[in-house]
Amino acid sequence: MTRSEKFTFPGSAGHDLAGRLDLPEAQPRALALFAHCFTCSKDVVAASRISRRLVERGYGVLRFDFTGLGGSDGEFANTDFTSNVEDLVAAATALEQRHAAPSLLVGHSLGGAAVVAAAPRIESVAAVATIGAPFDPGHVAELFDDDTRARIESEGRAEVLLAGRRFTIGAQLLEDVAAQQLESALGSLERALLVLHAPGDQQVGIDNARLLYEAARHPKSFVTLDGADHLLTHRRDAEYVADVLSVWAGRYLPESAPATAEEPDGADGAGLGAGTVLVEEEPDRRLAQSVQAGRHTWHADEPVGVGDDTGPTPYDLLLSALGTCTSMTLRMYAERKRLALEHVSVRLSHRRHHPDDCAAAGHDGDGPCRVEAIHREITLVGDLDEAERERLLEIADRCPVHRTLTAEMRITSALTQKA
């Protein structure tokens, strides 16, 4: 299971920058900071998929929108490569203040050049990875034809069309990237470096990877992304990048602390059939429970004041069952129908016994009224039209747990002696 939280912090120019911190359910092995490609956002397909996969591998990942992009404040026309580097340093500082300092920097395209430049200023970083990164940040200027560059230089800024979207580019961006030199930064990096690049990259040629690799000192590694495109639009390519990253970075990070909690008898899943869950009281705790399903174990409890808050409450678990089933159902439907669904999140809440609910249910006021209600908010990220979104909302109501909760259910109980 993973958890995700909004992460807003002040950027280098004082504007609020919008980020998202993705974390595993357990203590993360390490924290990574991800820098997206030029004019992209934290929610670009590659960033989202790599982040989720790294979280599955035990890492926490902060990705954010640079100034003037996505959900971040500020004007993009006033930014440049140097301000992006400053935003990365600000993100690392905020992450250290609220959670822990990042150990891994990952940058995609121009974001890859930015993490190389930022790494020496973030002491906690032990490893740096670039994906399809240019050796020369001035490569950005090649996105504009001669007429556009001339207009930017003469007018100080100009509106351009990039990947179907309009951006205002300031002259200081072109001046700043032209002045950047990564060779010296690579030579004095003093961190492990991983260069990932696709031989067929049509936007940032493979020769950039060679130059990055040759300028860096050991320890350094190169991995070819055969068959991938620059933006890693295919899921398998993004997930492959994350898998390689998690294994490679692990060599340069502290070893994970071993688990100290005793596992209950049969924690390997022996004796529990598919679909069977075992719940047992934890010793020396008032209400805390140990829960086992197959080879997976977790805890449940009640909040402080009633219990010891060592785990989610029973209703938290109930809502998580509906939420995970909803998300899984939508993912399987989207894959079957080949919908451009990039990410699903489900927020749920539970309440009971509201007077309006009782009236709506036709209660006449005589005797007790007990109405249970679950509110479910579904966020769908992806290039979906309105009809596809409405259809996915309908499909959400068809998830098996939803049907179980809304159907007439019979629960039988029996006493048994513990062996």
C-alpha positions as a Python dict, from the first residue, in 0.01 Angstrom:
ca = {
    (1, 'M'): (0, 0, 0),
    (2, 'T'): (112, 357, -65),
    (3, 'R'): (10, 695, 62),
    (4, 'S'): (31, 1030, -110),
    (5, 'E'): (15, 1379, 32),
    (6, 'K'): (22, 1732, -102),
    (7, 'F'): (353, 1904, -39),
    (8, 'T'): (352, 2282, -80),
    (9, 'F'): (666, 2482, -8),
    (10, 'P'): (819, 2822, -93),
    (11, 'G'): (1036, 2817, -405),
    (12, 'S'): (1350, 3014, -476),
    (13, 'A'): (1155, 3327, -574),
    (14, 'G'): (919, 3304, -276),
    (15, 'H'): (625, 3160, -471),
    (16, 'D'): (436, 2858, -339),
    (17, 'L'): (536, 2548, -534),
    (18, 'A'): (295, 2254, -563),
    (19, 'G'): (438, 1912, -491),
    (20, 'R'): (327, 1560, -417),
    (21, 'L'): (504, 1330, -173),
    (22, 'D'): (445, 961, -242),
    (23, 'L'): (536, 728, 44),
    (24, 'P'): (520, 354, 115),
    (25, 'E'): (306, 242, 405),
    (26, 'A'): (614, 146, 605),
    (27, 'Q'): (914, 366, 683),
    (28, 'P'): (1075, 450, 346),
    (29, 'R'): (1415, 306, 261),
    (30, 'A'): (1522, 652, 146),
    (31, 'L'): (1370, 969, 2),
    (32, 'A'): (1413, 1069, -360),
    (33, 'L'): (1361, 1408, -524),
    (34, 'F'): (1236, 1400, -885),
    (35, 'A'): (1284, 1683, -1139),
    (36, 'H'): (1054, 1674, -1443),
    (37, 'C'): (1129, 1766, -1804),
    (38, 'F'): (1118, 2115, -1958),
    (39, 'T'): (763, 2266, -1955),
    (40, 'C'): (628, 1939, -1807),
    (41, 'S'): (469, 1903, -1463),
    (42, 'K'): (503, 1670, -1167),
    (43, 'D'): (209, 1469, -1304),
    (44, 'V'): (362, 1395, -1644),
    (45, 'V'): (328, 1026, -1727),
    (46, 'A'): (695, 937, -1673),
    (47, 'A'): (718, 1112, -1335),
    (48, 'S'): (395, 957, -1207),
    (49, 'R'): (483, 604, -1312),
    (50, 'I'): (844, 615, -1195),
    (51, 'S'): (735, 758, -859),
    (52, 'R'): (470, 491, -801),
    (53, 'R'): (712, 213, -892),
    (54, 'L'): (984, 349, -663),
    (55, 'V'): (731, 366, -380),
    (56, 'E'): (648, 0, -442),
    (57, 'R'): (1021, -67, -397),
    (58, 'G'): (1022, 108, -57),
    (59, 'Y'): (1132, 460, -154),
    (60, 'G'): (956, 787, -81),
    (61, 'V'): (944, 1031, -375),
    (62, 'L'): (882, 1407, -383),
    (63, 'R'): (794, 1550, -724),
    (64, 'F'): (691, 1909, -770),
    (65, 'D'): (607, 2170, -1034),
    (66, 'F'): (881, 2422, -1104),
    (67, 'T'): (788, 2789, -1069),
    (68, 'G'): (511, 2889, -1310),
    (69, 'L'): (424, 2534, -1414),
    (70, 'G'): (140, 2299, -1318),
    (71, 'G'): (-5, 2397, -981),
    (72, 'S'): (288, 2618, -876),
    (73, 'D'): (264, 2995, -846),
    (74, 'G'): (483, 3243, -1029),
    (75, 'E'): (532, 3329, -1394),
    (76, 'F'): (712, 3077, -1612),
    (77, 'A'): (842, 3355, -1837),
    (78, 'N'): (1053, 3482, -1546),
    (79, 'T'): (1224, 3147, -1481),
    (80, 'D'): (1538, 2989, -1619),
    (81, 'F'): (1769, 2692, -1561),
    (82, 'T'): (1929, 2857, -1257),
    (83, 'S'): (1590, 2915, -1092),
    (84, 'N'): (1502, 2548, -1151),
    (85, 'V'): (1820, 2446, -968),
    (86, 'E'): (1731, 2686, -686),
    (87, 'D'): (1380, 2533, -668),
    (88, 'L'): (1536, 2187, -632),
    (89, 'V'): (1751, 2305, -343),
    (90, 'A'): (1445, 2463, -181),
    (91, 'A'): (1251, 2137, -224),
    (92, 'A'): (1531, 1939, -58),
    (93, 'T'): (1538, 2180, 235),
    (94, 'A'): (1161, 2160, 283),
    (95, 'L'): (1170, 1780, 260),
    (96, 'E'): (1442, 1763, 526),
    (97, 'Q'): (1248, 1995, 758),
    (98, 'R'): (924, 1796, 734),
    (99, 'H'): (1040, 1437, 687),
    (100, 'A'): (1404, 1357, 610),
    (101, 'A'): (1671, 1480, 371),
    (102, 'P'): (1670, 1326, 22),
    (103, 'S'): (1939, 1067, -59),
    (104, 'L'): (1858, 1027, -428),
    (105, 'L'): (1809, 1286, -704),
    (106, 'V'): (1637, 1182, -1027),
    (107, 'G'): (1598, 1414, -1325),
    (108, 'H'): (1423, 1366, -1658),
    (109, 'S'): (1539, 1555, -1970),
    (110, 'L'): (1636, 1912, -1866),
    (111, 'G'): (1547, 1806, -1512),
    (112, 'G'): (1838, 1562, -1539),
    (113, 'A'): (2080, 1847, -1607),
    (114, 'A'): (1924, 2037, -1316),
    (115, 'V'): (1981, 1757, -1062),
    (116, 'V'): (2347, 1733, -1167),
    (117, 'A'): (2386, 2107, -1105),
    (118, 'A'): (2192, 2094, -776),
    (119, 'A'): (2357, 1785, -623),
    (120, 'P'): (2669, 1958, -483),
    (121, 'R'): (2443, 2191, -286),
    (122, 'I'): (2243, 1911, -120),
    (123, 'E'): (2476, 1738, 124),
    (124, 'S'): (2245, 1445, 196),
    (125, 'V'): (2244, 1322, -165),
    (126, 'A'): (2441, 1001, -220),
    (127, 'A'): (2329, 917, -574),
    (128, 'V'): (2215, 1106, -884),
    (129, 'A'): (2032, 964, -1188),
    (130, 'T'): (1959, 1130, -1521),
    (131, 'I'): (1700, 1012, -1777),
    (132, 'G'): (1733, 1136, -2134),
    (133, 'A'): (1926, 1440, -2011),
    (134, 'P'): (2118, 1685, -2230),
    (135, 'F'): (2490, 1735, -2163),
    (136, 'D'): (2446, 2102, -2250),
    (137, 'P'): (2140, 2277, -2100),
    (138, 'G'): (2161, 2511, -2400),
    (139, 'H'): (2001, 2223, -2591),
    (140, 'V'): (1668, 2384, -2494),
    (141, 'A'): (1729, 2658, -2750),
    (142, 'E'): (1703, 2397, -3025),
    (143, 'L'): (1331, 2369, -2950),
    (144, 'F'): (1282, 2708, -3116),
    (145, 'D'): (1346, 2803, -3478),
    (146, 'D'): (1564, 3100, -3573),
    (147, 'D'): (1268, 3337, -3609),
    (148, 'T'): (1133, 3248, -3265),
    (149, 'R'): (1472, 3290, -3099),
    (150, 'A'): (1517, 3625, -3269),
    (151, 'R'): (1173, 3737, -3150),
    (152, 'I'): (1246, 3630, -2792),
    (153, 'E'): (1576, 3817, -2793),
    (154, 'S'): (1438, 4134, -2951),
    (155, 'E'): (1113, 4155, -2753),
    (156, 'G'): (1244, 4009, -2427),
    (157, 'R'): (984, 3733, -2433),
    (158, 'A'): (756, 3555, -2679),
    (159, 'E'): (470, 3306, -2677),
    (160, 'V'): (564, 2969, -2827),
    (161, 'L'): (382, 2642, -2893),
    (162, 'L'): (546, 2336, -2734),
    (163, 'A'): (386, 1991, -2737),
    (164, 'G'): (50, 2146, -2821),
    (165, 'R'): (58, 2397, -2533),
    (166, 'R'): (144, 2766, -2530),
    (167, 'F'): (419, 2905, -2308),
    (168, 'T'): (575, 3246, -2273),
    (169, 'I'): (953, 3216, -2292),
    (170, 'G'): (1172, 3493, -2154),
    (171, 'A'): (1503, 3602, -2304),
    (172, 'Q'): (1682, 3530, -1975),
    (173, 'L'): (1607, 3159, -2020),
    (174, 'L'): (1805, 3141, -2345),
    (175, 'E'): (2086, 3351, -2195),
    (176, 'D'): (2101, 3139, -1883),
    (177, 'V'): (2107, 2795, -2050),
    (178, 'A'): (2375, 2917, -2293),
    (179, 'A'): (2598, 3003, -1999),
    (180, 'Q'): (2565, 2667, -1821),
    (181, 'Q'): (2853, 2419, -1819),
    (182, 'L'): (2785, 2075, -1668),
    (183, 'E'): (3132, 1936, -1734),
    (184, 'S'): (3286, 2090, -1422),
    (185, 'A'): (2985, 1992, -1209),
    (186, 'L'): (3013, 1631, -1329),
    (187, 'G'): (3385, 1618, -1263),
    (188, 'S'): (3339, 1728, -902),
    (189, 'L'): (3007, 1557, -839),
    (190, 'E'): (3142, 1319, -570),
    (191, 'R'): (2822, 1119, -588),
    (192, 'A'): (2734, 798, -769),
    (193, 'L'): (2590, 876, -1112),
    (194, 'L'): (2353, 670, -1325),
    (195, 'V'): (2291, 779, -1685),
    (196, 'L'): (1980, 631, -1850),
    (197, 'H'): (1919, 711, -2215),
    (198, 'A'): (1730, 573, -2513),
    (199, 'P'): (1943, 514, -2827),
    (200, 'G'): (1649, 621, -3040),
    (201, 'D'): (1576, 941, -2845),
    (202, 'Q'): (1470, 1192, -3112),
    (203, 'Q'): (1473, 1496, -2883),
    (204, 'V'): (1797, 1453, -2690),
    (205, 'G'): (2039, 1242, -2890),
    (206, 'I'): (2224, 946, -2738),
    (207, 'D'): (2555, 1130, -2778),
    (208, 'N'): (2454, 1340, -2477),
    (209, 'A'): (2467, 1027, -2262),
    (210, 'R'): (2822, 955, -2376),
    (211, 'L'): (2934, 1308, -2289),
    (212, 'L'): (2768, 1293, -1946),
    (213, 'Y'): (2928, 958, -1871),
    (214, 'E'): (3276, 1058, -1988),
    (215, 'A'): (3277, 1383, -1789),
    (216, 'A'): (3180, 1210, -1463),
    (217, 'R'): (3412, 1021, -1233),
    (218, 'H'): (3349, 682, -1081),
    (219, 'P'): (3128, 546, -943),
    (220, 'K'): (2923, 590, -1259),
    (221, 'S'): (2695, 363, -1461),
    (222, 'F'): (2512, 372, -1794),
    (223, 'V'): (2191, 186, -1882),
    (224, 'T'): (2043, 191, -2231),
    (225, 'L'): (1665, 226, -2265),
    (226, 'D'): (1635, 32, -2586),
    (227, 'G'): (1309, 101, -2769),
    (228, 'A'): (1197, 382, -2537),
    (229, 'D'): (1103, 733, -2650),
    (230, 'H'): (1218, 1055, -2486),
    (231, 'L'): (909, 1098, -2266),
    (232, 'L'): (889, 729, -2165),
    (233, 'T'): (528, 718, -2273),
    (234, 'H'): (512, 337, -2254),
    (235, 'R'): (441, 209, -1905),
    (236, 'R'): (694, -73, -1928),
    (237, 'D'): (977, 174, -2001),
    (238, 'A'): (898, 395, -1702),
    (239, 'E'): (864, 94, -1473),
    (240, 'Y'): (1192, -49, -1603),
    (241, 'V'): (1364, 280, -1521),
    (242, 'A'): (1225, 270, -1166),
    (243, 'D'): (1326, -94, -1117),
    (244, 'V'): (1683, -20, -1228),
    (245, 'L'): (1693, 292, -1011),
    (246, 'S'): (1580, 112, -698),
    (247, 'V'): (1843, -162, -729),
    (248, 'W'): (2126, 68, -839),
    (249, 'A'): (2065, 334, -572),
    (250, 'G'): (2042, 68, -301),
    (251, 'R'): (2414, 4, -344),
    (252, 'Y'): (2496, 358, -230),
    (253, 'L'): (2237, 397, 47),
    (254, 'P'): (2244, 272, 408),
    (255, 'E'): (2113, -78, 458),
    (256, 'S'): (1747, -102, 556),
    (257, 'A'): (1686, -158, 923),
    (258, 'P'): (1571, -516, 992),
    (259, 'A'): (1218, -573, 1112),
    (260, 'T'): (1202, -603, 1490),
    (261, 'A'): (839, -689, 1551),
    (262, 'E'): (770, -1055, 1616),
    (263, 'E'): (557, -1213, 1351),
    (264, 'P'): (258, -1419, 1463),
    (265, 'D'): (260, -1793, 1421),
    (266, 'G'): (201, -1885, 1060),
    (267, 'A'): (311, -1544, 931),
    (268, 'D'): (423, -1710, 609),
    (269, 'G'): (60, -1766, 529),
    (270, 'A'): (55, -2136, 615),
    (271, 'G'): (-286, -2256, 721),
    (272, 'L'): (-476, -1957, 579),
    (273, 'G'): (-665, -2024, 261),
    (274, 'A'): (-721, -1766, -8),
    (275, 'G'): (-974, -1507, 105),
    (276, 'T'): (-924, -1590, 474),
    (277, 'V'): (-808, -1328, 726),
    (278, 'L'): (-684, -1399, 1080),
    (279, 'V'): (-723, -1130, 1348),
    (280, 'E'): (-564, -1168, 1692),
    (281, 'E'): (-511, -944, 1993),
    (282, 'E'): (-160, -812, 2036),
    (283, 'P'): (1, -884, 2372),
    (284, 'D'): (31, -598, 2623),
    (285, 'R'): (-206, -379, 2424),
    (286, 'R'): (-563, -289, 2518),
    (287, 'L'): (-728, -287, 2173),
    (288, 'A'): (-445, -332, 1921),
    (289, 'Q'): (-493, -619, 1680),
    (290, 'S'): (-262, -816, 1452),
    (291, 'V'): (-415, -890, 1111),
    (292, 'Q'): (-285, -1157, 873),
    (293, 'A'): (-388, -1243, 517),
    (294, 'G'): (-165, -1492, 339),
    (295, 'R'): (194, -1376, 386),
    (296, 'H'): (90, -1017, 464),
    (297, 'T'): (51, -880, 817),
    (298, 'W'): (-57, -540, 947),
    (299, 'H'): (-207, -381, 1257),
    (300, 'A'): (-537, -227, 1360),
    (301, 'D'): (-623, -14, 1663),
    (302, 'E'): (-835, 276, 1785),
    (303, 'P'): (-718, 638, 1823),
    (304, 'V'): (-541, 757, 2138),
    (305, 'G'): (-793, 791, 2420),
    (306, 'V'): (-967, 471, 2324),
    (307, 'G'): (-672, 268, 2201),
    (308, 'D'): (-301, 331, 2137),
    (309, 'D'): (-320, 440, 1768),
    (310, 'T'): (-77, 169, 1655),
    (311, 'G'): (-264, 112, 1330),
    (312, 'P'): (-573, 206, 1127),
    (313, 'T'): (-917, 172, 1285),
    (314, 'P'): (-1165, -96, 1176),
    (315, 'Y'): (-1354, 162, 972),
    (316, 'D'): (-1028, 280, 815),
    (317, 'L'): (-976, -77, 699),
    (318, 'L'): (-1333, -96, 570),
    (319, 'L'): (-1285, 223, 368),
    (320, 'S'): (-949, 102, 241),
    (321, 'A'): (-1114, -216, 114),
    (322, 'L'): (-1366, -14, -87),
    (323, 'G'): (-1103, 234, -205),
    (324, 'T'): (-851, -23, -324),
    (325, 'C'): (-1121, -230, -492),
    (326, 'T'): (-1251, 82, -668),
    (327, 'S'): (-906, 181, -793),
    (328, 'M'): (-820, -171, -909),
    (329, 'T'): (-1151, -207, -1092),
    (330, 'L'): (-1103, 121, -1274),
    (331, 'R'): (-747, 29, -1372),
    (332, 'M'): (-851, -309, -1513),
    (333, 'Y'): (-1140, -153, -1705),
    (334, 'A'): (-918, 122, -1846),
    (335, 'E'): (-658, -130, -1961),
    (336, 'R'): (-923, -348, -2124),
    (337, 'K'): (-1077, -49, -2304),
    (338, 'R'): (-736, 111, -2372),
    (339, 'L'): (-833, 438, -2206),
    (340, 'A'): (-564, 700, -2139),
    (341, 'L'): (-603, 669, -1761),
    (342, 'E'): (-270, 756, -1600),
    (343, 'H'): (-352, 755, -1230),
    (344, 'V'): (-643, 691, -994),
    (345, 'S'): (-685, 813, -638),
    (346, 'V'): (-985, 752, -413),
    (347, 'R'): (-1065, 950, -98),
    (348, 'L'): (-1330, 803, 134),
    (349, 'S'): (-1505, 904, 454),
    (350, 'H'): (-1766, 736, 673),
    (351, 'R'): (-2044, 883, 885),
    (352, 'R'): (-2364, 764, 1046),
    (353, 'H'): (-2695, 878, 1197),
    (354, 'H'): (-2753, 1217, 1041),
    (355, 'P'): (-3108, 1360, 1081),
    (356, 'D'): (-3132, 1443, 710),
    (357, 'D'): (-3029, 1089, 625),
    (358, 'C'): (-3303, 949, 844),
    (359, 'A'): (-3564, 1172, 681),
    (360, 'A'): (-3443, 1077, 335),
    (361, 'A'): (-3468, 711, 430),
    (362, 'G'): (-3837, 760, 523),
    (363, 'H'): (-3790, 726, 901),
    (364, 'D'): (-4102, 846, 1083),
    (365, 'G'): (-3916, 953, 1398),
    (366, 'D'): (-4040, 670, 1618),
    (367, 'G'): (-3758, 463, 1760),
    (368, 'P'): (-3386, 476, 1688),
    (369, 'C'): (-3258, 566, 1341),
    (370, 'R'): (-2925, 428, 1217),
    (371, 'V'): (-2814, 528, 868),
    (372, 'E'): (-2463, 449, 746),
    (373, 'A'): (-2305, 655, 467),
    (374, 'I'): (-1974, 639, 281),
    (375, 'H'): (-1866, 932, 67),
    (376, 'R'): (-1622, 846, -211),
    (377, 'E'): (-1429, 1106, -416),
    (378, 'I'): (-1250, 966, -723),
    (379, 'T'): (-973, 1158, -900),
    (380, 'L'): (-886, 1045, -1253),
    (381, 'V'): (-566, 1171, -1416),
    (382, 'G'): (-526, 1128, -1790),
    (383, 'D'): (-637, 1248, -2132),
    (384, 'L'): (-1000, 1139, -2091),
    (385, 'D'): (-1307, 1299, -2244),
    (386, 'E'): (-1623, 1365, -2044),
    (387, 'A'): (-1798, 1050, -2166),
    (388, 'E'): (-1505, 832, -2061),
    (389, 'R'): (-1496, 994, -1716),
    (390, 'E'): (-1869, 938, -1665),
    (391, 'R'): (-1833, 577, -1774),
    (392, 'L'): (-1550, 522, -1527),
    (393, 'L'): (-1768, 669, -1251),
    (394, 'E'): (-2034, 411, -1337),
    (395, 'I'): (-1776, 132, -1335),
    (396, 'A'): (-1664, 238, -986),
    (397, 'D'): (-2004, 131, -852),
    (398, 'R'): (-1946, -215, -996),
    (399, 'C'): (-1637, -302, -796),
    (400, 'P'): (-1693, -625, -596),
    (401, 'V'): (-1653, -463, -254),
    (402, 'H'): (-1902, -189, -345),
    (403, 'R'): (-2153, -456, -444),
    (404, 'T'): (-2088, -648, -123),
    (405, 'L'): (-2141, -340, 95),
    (406, 'T'): (-2463, -239, -80),
    (407, 'A'): (-2608, -590, -102),
    (408, 'E'): (-2800, -774, 164),
    (409, 'M'): (-2534, -961, 360),
    (410, 'R'): (-2558, -1247, 608),
    (411, 'I'): (-2281, -1292, 867),
    (412, 'T'): (-2260, -1615, 1059),
    (413, 'S'): (-2055, -1660, 1377),
    (414, 'A'): (-1929, -1970, 1555),
    (415, 'L'): (-1708, -2038, 1854),
    (416, 'T'): (-1396, -2244, 1805),
    (417, 'Q'): (-1116, -2357, 2032),
    (418, 'K'): (-768, -2225, 1955),
    (419, 'A'): (-527, -2510, 1879),
}
